[in-house]
Amino acid sequence: MKYTVELESPDYSFRAKHFVAFPQETGTDAPWIGELLHEHCFTASVKASGPLDESDCVFDFIAARDALLEILAEFDGQTLVGTKTPCVEYEIEPLRDELKIAWKGLPAERVDVVSLSSARWIEGKNASAEKIAETILLEWIKRLRLSFPQEEYFFTLRLQEEPGSFVEVSI
């Protein structure tokens, strides 16, 4: 049998800035356009399905909650930045604790400057809600103390970017 447990609370939240870029026309070399740097209050919930361990639990709820809260605290106040965003160039100034985000083309030629120490790199073209959710889920799974091989579990993270706007990622 498989059992499913879910952790959900308004306390599972963090504030972070991000931006997202899109190809202006799919399948062409047209310039990318984007949503400039903006902030959200993200809220997360997680689910895990799996077998019962020797204590008849899927996992230790308290340890799972604490791991999720730790991860979300690490994201709080950060500027989330895609590692390969096509329409921006990054300039790192470690001595001044600055990350310059230079937009090329649309929506405008502009430079945003954020604290380098508050930048968190998200692997991929964008620090989209989807990639943020994936990053949090994979980190949460790493921190869980599982009794069985990871392949015996099914994990889902649901991330609310703003009221009524969610993404869900599963592994």
N, C-alpha and C positions, 0 to 999 in steps of 0.2 A: 504494500500500500504506500501511497504518497500522501503526505500531509502538507498543507500550505499555511504559513504564518505570515502576517503582515504587520509592519510597523508604520503607523501613520499618526502624525500630530502636527498642529500648527507650530510647535517648537522646532520641527525639523526644517528650518529655513535659514537662508543667508541672503545678504545683499551683495550684488556684484555688478560690475560694468562689463559690457561686451559690445562687439559690433559684428555685423554679418554682411558678406558680399555675395552677389549673385551675377552670373553671366547675363549681359543685357539681352542677348539673343542666344538661345540654346543651340549648341552645335556650330557656332561661328567664332571668329576671332575678335568679335566686337568687344569693346571695353566692358569691364565689370562695373556694376553699380552696387551701392551698399547702403545699409543703415549705419549711420555714424555712431560713434561711441555713445551708449546710453545705459541706464541702470535699471535693474529689476530686483524685486524681492522674490527669490525663488523658494519654492517649498517642495520637499521631496517625501516620497513614501517608498517603501521597499517591500517586496514579497519574496519568499523562498519556499519552494516545494521540494520535499525530499523525504527520505526514510526517517524513522525515529531512531534516536541514539539509545545508549544504554539507560538513560534517564527518562526515556519515552518523550523526548523533545526533538524537534527538527534541529534546533540550535539553542544556545543560551540567549534568551531574550535580552537580558541586561547587558551582556557583552556586545550583542549585535546593535542594540540601541546606542551604547557608548561609542562604538566604532563609527556609527553613522554620524552622531553628534560631533565627534572629533573631526571627521572629514569635512562636514559642513562648516565648522568653525574655521578650518583652514581655507575655505573658499570665501568666507565672509570678508567684505571690504576689498576684495581683489579685483583687478582688471583682467578679464579672461581674454586671451589672445590666441588666435589660430596660428600655428607654426608656418603655414604655407598659403596665407591669404594672397590671392593673385594681384589685387589692386592696391596693395599697401607695401611700403618699404619700412623696415624697422631700423632705427639707429639707437644703439645702446651706449649710454654714457654712465658707466659704473661709478666714477668718482663724484658725479652730481646726482646719483640715484635717479636717473631719468631714462625712460623709454620713450623715444619719439616715434609716433605712428604717422607716417606720411602717406596721405591718400593721393593716388595718381588717377586723374580723370574724374569721372562722375562719382558722387554727386558734386564734388568740388575739389580743387587742389587745396588741401589743408593739412595742417600738422596738429595732432593731439599729443600732448606731453603728459605722461603719467609717471608715477613713482615706479622705478624698476623693481624695488623690493615688494611692491604690491601687485606685480604682474605675475600671472600664472599662465603658463603655456599649455594650450590644448592641442594635441596632435591632430593635424588636418588643415583643410583650407579655411575653416571657420571655427570660431568658438560658439557654434550654434547651440541651441538648447539640446539638440540631439547629441552632439559631441560632449557637451557638459554632462549630460545624464550618463552617457557611456563611461566617461572618465570616473565619475563618482561611483557607479556600480562596480566597475572593475577594482577600484581601490577598496570598496567595502568588502567585496568577496575575498580579497587578499587578507583583510584584517579579521575575518571571521575565523573562529576555531571550529572547524567542521570535523565530524567524527568519521565521515566517509569520503571517498574521492569526489572531487568537485563535479565530475561527470554525472554523479547520481542525483544532482540537484538541478533545479530550474529557478533562475533568479530574474526578478523584474524590478526596475526602478522607474517610478513615474515622477516627472519633474514638472511642476507648474511654473510657467514663466510669468504669467499674470493671471488674474481670475478668468477662468474659462478657457485658458490656453495651456495645453499639456503636451508633453511628449512622453513616450514610454519606450524603454529599451529592455530587451530580455536576452539572456544567455543560458 
